[in-house]
């Protein structure tokens, strides 16, 4: 049974850990998802700012509290979404580094060892 979080990302959860090609595919798909989330969060931040400022224009409560305060509050809210976008961008970069580190640590070292002695389902030859 899959957990709810894994069911939401079927592209990644469907990849078995069967060899270097699978790890490459996992890193590539993860990077693509992070890029998509980054772009979505950035566009969402722009749209949200416009909606927040426009929807409170002329609101009776704001005449008491202060109308210029709306833009400041909207910027504070949107700033969090922009931070989330930057974190997704960073996650994509980390996935590239993850793949490079895997290649450095395992693909160059372990295939020279005698793979038939290891009892694992991981196929080092599928690269």
N, C-alpha and C positions, 0 to 999 in steps of 0.2 A: 504494500500500500504506500502510495506517495504522500508526502506531507503537502498541506495546502500551498506552502511557498514554492515547492518544487513543481507543483502542477501549474503555477502561473507562468513559469518559464520553461515551456516544453522543449524549446530548441536546445537549451543547455542540459536539462535533465535527461534527455534522450541519448546523449553521447556517452558511450561506455568508456571506461578508462582502460582501453585495450592496447594502446601503443602510442608512439610519438605522433602519428597522424591524428589520433583522437585528441591528444593534448593540444596540438596545433589548431584543430577545428574548434575546440572548446575556447581557446584564447581568442580566436578570430570572431566567433559568434558573440562572446562576452564583450569584446571591444565594440562590436557593432551595436549591441544593445546599449552600452554606455554612451556611445555617440548619439544614438537616437534619443535617449533620455536627456542628455545635455542640451540638445537642440530644442526638445520639447519644453524643458524647464525655462530656457531663455525666452522662447516665444511666449510661453505662458506668463512669464514675469512682465513682459511688455504689455500684453493684453490685460492682465490683472490691474496694473497700474492705471491704465486708461479707464478701465471700468470703475475702479474705486474712486478716482477723482471725479469722473462724470456722474456717477450715481449719487454722490453726496452733494453735488452742486445745488445750492438753493434749499438744502434741508433745514427745516426750522430749528432743530436742535443745534446745528452747527453755528447758527448766528449767535447763540449763547456761548458755546464753547470756543468758537473761533474758526472761521473758514480756512485760513492759511494752514491751520493745523492738519487738515485732511491730506494735503500733499506730503507733509512730513510723515504722517502715520502710514500712508500708502507706500512711501519709500522704505520705511522700516519693514513692512510686511514683505514687499517685493525683494528686498535685500536677502531675506532668508531663502527665497526661491532661487535667486541668483547664486547664492552659496551652494545650494544643492546642485545647481548646474555645473559649477566649477568642480565640485566633488565627483560628479559623474565623469567629467573630462579627465580628472586625475585617476579615476578608477580604470578608464580605458588605457591610460598610459601605463598603469601598474600591470595590466594584463599583458601588454607588450613586453614589459620587463620580466613578468612571470614566465612567459614563453622563452625568452632569451636565457633566463637563469636555468630553466629546465634543460635547454639545449647544452648550456655550458657545463652543468653539473652531471648530467646523465648520458646524453647521447654521444658525447665524445669519449666518455670514460668507460661505461659499462659494456658496450658492445664488444670491446676487446677481451673482456672476461669471458669465461666459458658459460654461455647462457644455458646449455643443456644441464648444467649442475644445479641451477636454480629451479626450484619448483614454483613457478608463478605463471599465471595466465597472461601476463603482460608480454606482448609481442614486440621485441625491439627491432625486428627486421621490417616492419611495415612503413618505414620512412621512405 
